[in-house]
Amino acid sequence: MKKDVFTLLGGFLTALLFFFGTIGVSFDWFTTESINAFVIVISAFVALSVNVYAVWKNTHFLQGLKVWLRKKEAKKQNK
């Protein structure tokens, strides 16, 4: 699924490049190589974001949940 989204992004940018070429607008930096590099950077950023979220969730969130459950269990046993 993710690869398909990035392929669509690259296809859209390539179509935009051809459109600009058709109407006579050109940018030196906007080439097929720069589009491919941009798609790679975006895909790497998304992967990094997902992994950072997973690490945060598994360390901080779950540890807090375990502490809360222990406190709740301790209160149950004291009653």
C-alpha positions, 0 to 999 in steps of 0.5 A, spaced: 500 500 500 505 504 501 509 503 495 503 504 491 502 511 494 509 513 493 509 511 486 502 515 485 506 521 488 512 520 483 507 519 477 504 525 479 510 529 479 512 526 473 506 528 469 507 535 472 514 535 469 511 534 462 505 539 463 510 544 465 515 542 459 509 542 454 507 549 456 514 552 456 515 553 463 522 549 465 526 549 472 533 547 472 532 543 479 525 540 477 528 533 473 526 526 473 532 525 478 530 530 483 523 527 482 525 520 484 530 523 489 524 527 492 519 520 492 525 516 496 526 522 501 518 522 502 518 515 503 524 514 508 520 520 512 514 516 513 518 510 515 521 514 520 515 517 523 511 510 523 517 507 527 518 513 532 511 513 533 511 505 534 517 506 539 514 511 543 508 507 544 511 501 546 516 505 551 512 510 554 505 509 553 505 502 555 509 503 561 504 508 563 499 503 562 502 498 566 503 502 572 496 504 572 494 497 572 498 495 577 496 501 581 489 499 580 490 492 582 493 494 588 487 498 590 483 492 589 487 488 593 487 493 599 479 493 599 
